[in-house]
Amino acid sequence: MSACLLLSLTACATKPIIRTRTVTVDVPVYVSLPDYLATPVQAPSASHIATNGDLADYALQCKARLKAANGKLSAIRQAQPDGSH
């Protein structure tokens, strides 16, 4: 027990070395986005599908909504500062 006490007291005997230096830290820049880019793109309603023509129309609506959602993502990427996307 006295050996542990002796070791703990000798650890405090030396004065710590303190060095001061300037460090540069990169901070992310957040760009506020227009509200329309943050609203979800709704899926079209599938409740009206009764024929193959309705199904084809539904598929075209899905494709158009996907294109709109991808357009929003592209606009968000373009709104970010250079190098952050």
Secondary structure, DSSP 8 states (H G I E B T S, - for coil): -HHHHHHHHHHTSS--------------------HHHHS-------TT--SHHHHHHHHHHHHHHHHHHHHHHHHHHHHS-TT--
